[in-house]
């Protein structure tokens, strides 16, 4: 009997010992989550409107079992956007091996239209708890587009091409296509280039910039003046504008002619002829240092009076005398003499046809020879004719 009691006692003691050891073998739910935590290196940062903040969120599992947690972000303003990814995928849950960690990437997009100040939110990971984060927006945000240039003013002649470099910024949260226009005076041309190609519109992603080249050409008869040319970039109800200025110093055009339009003359070999030329300023700006030049046959000479016109106002005309001297050995015939008026900004050239005639002296010598021959024949006839 005592033996049976001892066996029963030992049996019940073993059962009690087994129940006392049970918590150490099967951990409670609380013990499973006590070893979970969230970690990120940067929890309080400064940003500007439109920036995207990227966090690396580590879920650390210090328990001896696999842990799965739900991930979400709470407390962000309604117009802020975020994205949680891991391994290139959008995630809502993470499973972490025992005594290991798993990382997720949190991207928070700060809107362009945002007030300056501090913004707080948190990452919630189920039983692992919460991770508070703070973002300080250092500038007052805007929601607009900007068209700017560092050099809005250019100067040149009426034959110049005025080239400006602009920057277009899409300060909105949406992709925009902007039509490009320029309001130039009548007769002017305005063209746009992006990446070296002619364009009439340009497309920009949110928060991005684009460099635009603007080429403006005035008409050749544009008067010397300052011209304002507004340039616009328009997308829907969004418009950005910059005012460009082109300072036209005037057009430059010199014209060389004769008073009657005749471009021919005659001269005897070795002789000279003076012709009148007219140098006219047909541009809208004064011409300076107009140099008279010529190109003539070998051993010919061309002299101008005056040789240089120091200043000729717009619309004025000056008379220049050109003296052409032919080579004394020149054979009778037609010759070409080129004359030009050369200003630093413009040049005009004419061709003179010069006819060389035999010298009158040789004509008289011929007449005298003929007369002498006739007289000699007459003398012979009178002396010997009666025999």
Secondary structure, DSSP 8 states (H G I E B T S, - for coil): -HHHHHHHHHHHHHHHHHHHHHHHHS--HHHHHTTEEEE-S--EEEE-TT-EEEEEEEEEE-SSS-EEEE-EEES--TT-EEEEEETTEE-SEEEE-TTEEEEEEEEEE--SS--SEEEEEEEE-GGG-EEEEEEEE-S----EEEEE-S--EEEE-TT-EEEEEEEEEEESSS-EEEEEEEE--TT-EEEEEETTEEESEEEE-TT-EEEEEEEEE--TT--SEEEEEEEEEEETTEEEEEEEEEEE-----EEEE-TT---EEEEETT-EEEEEEEEEE-SSS-EEEEEEEEE-STT-EEEEESSEEEEE-TT-EEEEEEEEE--TT--SEEEEEEEEEE-SS-EEEEEEEEEEE--HHHHHHHHHHHHHHHHHHHHHHHHHTT-
